[in-house]
Amino acid sequence: MNFLRGVMGGQSAGPQHTEAETIQKLCDRVASSTLLDDRRDAVRALKSLSKKYRLEVGIQAMEHLIRVLQTDRSDSEIIGYALDTLYNIISNDEEEEVEENSTRQSEDLGSQFTEIFIKQQENVTLLLSLLEEFDFHVRWPGVKLLTSLLKQLGPQVQQIILVSPMGVSRLMDLLADSREVIRNDGVLLLQALTRSNGAIQKIVAFENAFERLLDIITEEGNSDGGIVVEDCLILLQNLLKNNNSNQNFFKEGSYIQRMKPWFEVGDENSGWSAQKVTNLHLMLQLVRVLVSPNNPPGATSSCQKAMFQCGLLQQLCTILMATGVPADILTETINTVSEVIRGCQVNQDYFASVNAPSNPPRPAIVVLLMSMVNERQPFVLRCAVLYCFQCFLYKNQKGQGEIVSTLLPSTIDATGNTVSAGQLLCGGLFSTDSLSNWCAAVALAHALQENATQKEQLLRVQLATSIGNPPVSLLQQCTNILSQGSKIQTRVGLLMLLCTWLSNCPIAVTHFLHNSANVPFLTGQIAENLGEEEQLVQGLCALLLGISIYFNDNSLETYMKEKLKQLIEKRIGKENFIEKLGFISKHELYSRASQKPQPNFPSPEYMIFDHEFTKLVKELEGVITKAIYKSSEEDKKEEEVKKTLEQHDSIVTHYKNMIREQDLQLEELKQQISTLKCQNEQLQTAVTQQVSQIQQHKDQYNLLKVQLGKDSQHQGLYSDGAQMNGVQPEEISRLREEIEELKSNRELLQSQLAEKDSLIENLKSSQPSPGTNEQSSATAGDSEQIAELKQELATLKSQLNSQSMEIAKLQTEKQELLQKTEAFVKSAPVPGESETVIATKTTDVEGRLSALLQETKELKVGLNEIKALSEERTAIKEQLDSSNSTIAILQNEKNKLEVDIIDAKREQDDLLVLLADQDQKIFSLKNKLKELGHPVEEEDELESGDQDDEDDEDEDDGKEQGHI
């Protein structure tokens, strides 16, 4: 600091110390001082001198300042001073007022210092690395310095940043800085960085710039925000304008939906500050960037649909119909709505349904047309309304029909309470204001653009000119006004309307020529030698007469093609006629109108040509020239060739339609075959499943059958054993002994039962009378005995019943065994065998018989299961038979379809042979036309190419059918 005071003191002490010497001393101090504080003070002093002595500081100190940036990065204060000094040297933003010549010199100085700084690319890379520092005193001066470099030599600095590793990404971090000053200057830096550089624009967009910028706009209050919102919108325009990739990314990122809140401004009459108007103007321009007619049609269409789906178009229409909106915002809103609906049927239909908030409600189109034909409205507003009407009718045949229908007698409101669009156009067409005449004529021409139906319908329009006079047609009224010699703008508008009306419409040409005054008027206008102002009218008259020749169907004998050409040759001259026709495209305003669809004119006198009309002129100028120079014989030959070609075209079209129908039939048959295949596969799968189930049932049945055979074998063995044992005398005797023993037990039990019964009876008969205590005690003891006896009696009875049942069972078995034994004895008696031995074997036989009975029951249950399985098997066989019959039916249908396809293929081959013959004839006729000098278009060759493609597709279909 003392050094700085000494330098400054020495500077003021005497004249020998000049500014250059002071700066030189400071630079030496920066370069040679070992103390950081001294270097910092010297750099601070250079900063204070850099604004006033920019040239001297820049020449002497720049190298030292760059070295400070490289070596003293640890001290943020000296880095900040150095960056500020460099900014003052390079920047042209001087606060003090200077003269114009010094301003230009200052700009040159800034660019020269910038060139010196970026000559070493490492300097820019160093500056980018310094921007990573979070310190405010480093980052903010660095942002300002880099912004100034981009303003001075933008393309060169952009290229250095582009090749620098992570260069753009470092700058994108500025948008996330919490300090608004740095964030806002970062937006300005990105503005300069993205200007006219598509590669950097893409990188910035994919670094999430859209999200961050939209967040900033929302935080700042959308359209009510300040200058920051304006800067963000300008940056968004840089990223999106003429950059299809970024536009697609913006749409797919659903950022269009976030634009809707921008336009929620209501209809207040106040609150329109200058900044809000600027912000909203930029927002509308951003919408137009996304739907500009210069964009690819697919991208524009997708953005238009997205704007309708999210409600953005509805919000714009609300502003359009609101009150208190500033004129420039209203004009830009009309232009924006125009391009949002242009060529999009859904948006056009919605716009047709919008009504103005009036009583009674009127369609928005009618309200806008009222402004267009009102000469008191601003010129730019009237141009915007015309553009909106043109965009509404662009590729919108439905809208064209609705506009023309309002002019037809059946739809006009007889009461006159409502005004229609057609009535407003007619009113503007015949008003005293030439600009209204031109706008109405162009608007009506757009209602007829590429729509032959509406051209014919408009011929029905009748106009009442005055009371007592018959009505005249609209076509006749237009020609009447032309002949009255009105202003040039009016005549140009009417001639453009008539040319559009008559082109590609022979009926309208016939109506025009039917008025005998029209052709003499046109030839008179063309033949005169007028001034430069009238040359354009002469050219348009020549175009209208040429259209009347080229699209003439020779239905009027007085004005056939040949007669009209003879008339031109006699009264005008062919060369003179072609020269006058060329006046249109040579006009200075013609090329300007052909560039953009929007009618953007600086003043009303420049409003001469319409964009769509320039396309029509370009299309017809050449063919009319050829038509004028053709002879009658060539015309006749051309007519014959045209008729022949039309016949051939009709035949080819017929065959093409037949082929299309057959293709459709083939497609249907293919679909049917594929359906039948699917059904067949399903049925085959079902049959396979059923066959597998039947096989499983067969296996189960065989297993049960084997088990049943084993069981029956066991049963046979048991029965044989029983018979063999039954005939043994030991067993029979044992069974008899057991029976006798059971009988004796039974008799014993019966005797015991009889004794108990007698005891009970005795007790009952000897019951004592109540009187003495002894009797009472005896009675108590007797009652206990009686209870015990009764219990024993019940037990004995149950035992007796069970024994009786067993005895009965054994007796039945005994009888069966005796019968078997007697039968065996009769057949083969064994001597010496006793009945006692047979009885002994009876018990064993009875046990075995009971086991056999149990096994027999189990076998019966198994047999029942086998019967159920056999029944199920029968049902499955029936289902299999029905499936086989269905498959046979489907196979027959498939064979029939194959036969039908083969027949259709043969018929198609015959048709193709006929087409080949017709193509050969057409080729020969083309050669004749070429020999006659008539250029032949190559449409037929394209159609033959299409035919070959269809043949290839048919061959592929035939191969697929054969494979099926």
Secondary structure, 3 states (H helix, E strand, C coil): CHHHHHHHHHHHHCCCCCHHHHHHHHHHHHHHCCCHHHHHHHHHHHHHHHCCCHHHHHHHHHHHHHHHHHHCCCCHHHHHHHHHHHHHHHCCCCCCCCCHHHHHHHHHHHHHHHHHHHCCHHHHHHHHHHCCCCCHHHHHHHHHHHHHHHHHCHHHHHHHHHHCCCHHHHHHHHHHCCCHHHHHHHHHHHHHHHCCCHHHHHHHHHCCHHHHHHHHHHHCCHHHCCHHHHHHHHHHHHHHCCCHHHHHHHHHCCCCHHHHHHHCCCCCCCCCCHHHHHHHHHHHHHHHHHCCCCCCHHHHHHHHHHHHHCCHHHHHHHHHHCCCCCHHHHHHHHHHHHHHHCCCHHHHHHHHHCEECCCCCEEHHHHHHHHHCCCCCCHHHHHHHHHHHHHHHCCCHHHHHHHHHCCCCCCCCCCCCCCCHHHHHHHHHCCCCHHHHHHHHHHHHHHCCCCHHHHHHHCCCEECCCCCCCCEEHHHHHHHHHHCCCCHHHHHHHHHHHHHHHCCCHHHHHHHHHCCCHHHHHHHHHHCCCCHHHHHHHHHHHHHHHHHHHCCCCCCCCCCHHHHHHHHHHHCCHHHHHHHHCHHHHCHHHHHHCCCCCCCCCCHHHCCCCHHHHHHHHHHHHHHHHHHHCCHHHHHHHHHHHHHHHHHHHHHHHHHHHHHHHHHHHHHHHHHHHHHHHHHHHHHHHHHHHHHHHHHHHHHHHHHHHHHHHHHHHHHHHHHHHHHHHCCHHHHHHHHHHHHHHHHHHHHHHHHHHHHHHHHHHHHHCCCCCCCHHHHHHHHHHHHHHHHHHHHHHHHHHHHHHHHHHHHHHHHHHHHHHHHHHHHHHHCCCCCCCHHHHHHCHHHHHHHHHHHHHHHHHHHHHHHHHHHHHHHHHHHHHHHHHHHHHHHHHHHHHHHHHHHHHHHHHHHHHHHHHHHHHHHHHHHHHHHHHHCCCCCCCHHHHHHHHHHHHHHHHHHHHHHHHHC
